[in-house]
Amino acid sequence: MSAKTQNINEILDIAENLYEAAMVIAKRARQINEELYQKKRDRQILEELDGGFEEELLHADVEEQDTKTIEEDEENPVIVAQKEFLERQLEFNYEAGRRQASN
């Protein structure tokens, strides 16, 4: 996958500064990644409960190839989070007075 040039002005139209926008996008990407991980774990648990665990041992190579194709089809969580951010689907706010200058 090749890198895509990003328009920083689009990001700055939504957020006060680039660093804060990057933090919002990164946090959402972690959430998406955790959701994907949980779905995979849930699928594995259900397969084990259905008795598919023994059959999986016999066909481990086939399943490994299937898992690789599923992972390739999934979009990168960072790209999904950035798309959600640019489409203004994410809500975030700034804490006023969080940092104060020391004298």
C-alpha positions as CSV (number, residue, x, y, z in Angstrom):
1,M,0.0,0.0,0.0
2,S,1.4,3.3,-1.0
3,A,1.4,6.4,1.2
4,K,-1.2,9.1,0.4
5,T,-0.4,12.8,0.8
6,Q,-2.6,14.4,3.4
7,N,-4.0,18.0,3.2
8,I,-3.0,19.5,6.6
9,N,-5.4,22.4,6.0
10,E,-8.4,20.0,6.1
11,I,-7.3,18.7,9.4
12,L,-6.6,22.2,10.8
13,D,-10.1,23.3,9.8
14,I,-11.5,20.7,12.2
15,A,-8.9,20.8,15.1
16,E,-7.1,23.7,16.8
17,N,-3.7,22.2,16.1
18,L,-2.2,19.3,14.2
19,Y,-0.9,17.5,17.3
20,E,-4.3,17.3,18.9
21,A,-5.8,16.1,15.7
22,A,-3.2,13.3,15.5
23,M,-4.0,12.3,19.1
24,V,-7.7,12.1,18.4
25,I,-7.1,10.0,15.3
26,A,-4.7,7.7,17.1
27,K,-7.1,7.2,20.0
28,R,-9.9,6.2,17.6
29,A,-7.5,3.9,15.7
30,R,-6.7,2.1,18.9
31,Q,-10.4,1.7,19.6
32,I,-11.0,0.3,16.1
33,N,-8.0,-2.1,16.5
34,E,-9.4,-3.3,19.9
35,E,-12.8,-3.9,18.3
36,L,-11.3,-6.0,15.5
37,Y,-9.2,-8.0,18.0
38,Q,-12.3,-8.7,20.2
39,K,-14.3,-9.9,17.1
40,K,-11.5,-12.3,16.2
41,R,-11.3,-13.6,19.7
42,D,-15.0,-14.0,19.9
43,R,-14.9,-16.0,16.6
44,Q,-12.2,-18.2,17.9
45,I,-14.1,-18.9,21.2
46,L,-17.3,-19.8,19.3
47,E,-15.4,-22.1,17.0
48,E,-13.8,-23.9,20.0
49,L,-17.2,-24.2,21.8
50,D,-18.7,-25.7,18.6
51,G,-16.1,-28.4,18.6
52,G,-14.2,-27.0,15.7
53,F,-11.0,-26.9,17.7
54,E,-9.9,-30.5,17.0
55,E,-10.6,-30.0,13.3
56,E,-8.6,-26.8,13.3
57,L,-5.5,-28.7,14.4
58,L,-5.9,-31.0,11.4
59,H,-6.3,-28.1,8.9
60,A,-4.1,-25.5,10.5
61,D,-2.4,-24.5,7.2
62,V,-5.7,-23.9,5.4
63,E,-7.0,-21.7,8.3
64,E,-3.7,-19.8,8.4
65,Q,-4.1,-18.9,4.7
66,D,-7.8,-17.9,5.3
67,T,-6.7,-15.6,8.2
68,K,-4.1,-13.9,6.0
69,T,-6.7,-13.1,3.4
70,I,-9.1,-11.7,5.9
71,E,-6.4,-9.5,7.4
72,E,-5.5,-8.2,4.0
73,D,-9.1,-7.3,3.3
74,E,-9.4,-5.3,6.5
75,E,-8.7,-1.6,6.1
76,N,-6.0,-0.1,8.3
77,P,-7.5,1.2,11.6
78,V,-5.5,4.5,11.2
79,I,-7.0,5.1,7.7
80,V,-10.5,4.4,9.0
81,A,-10.0,6.7,12.0
82,Q,-8.6,9.5,9.8
83,K,-11.6,9.1,7.4
84,E,-14.0,9.4,10.3
85,F,-12.2,12.4,11.6
86,L,-12.2,14.2,8.2
87,E,-15.9,13.4,7.7
88,R,-16.5,14.9,11.2
89,Q,-17.9,11.7,12.6
90,L,-15.7,11.9,15.7
91,E,-16.6,14.1,18.7
92,F,-13.9,15.5,20.8
93,N,-13.4,18.6,23.0
94,Y,-10.6,20.6,24.6
95,E,-10.1,21.0,28.3
96,A,-9.9,24.7,28.9
97,G,-7.2,25.8,31.3
98,R,-5.5,22.4,31.4
99,R,-2.0,23.9,31.1
100,Q,-1.1,27.1,32.9
101,A,2.2,29.0,32.6
102,S,4.4,28.9,35.6
103,N,6.0,32.1,36.9
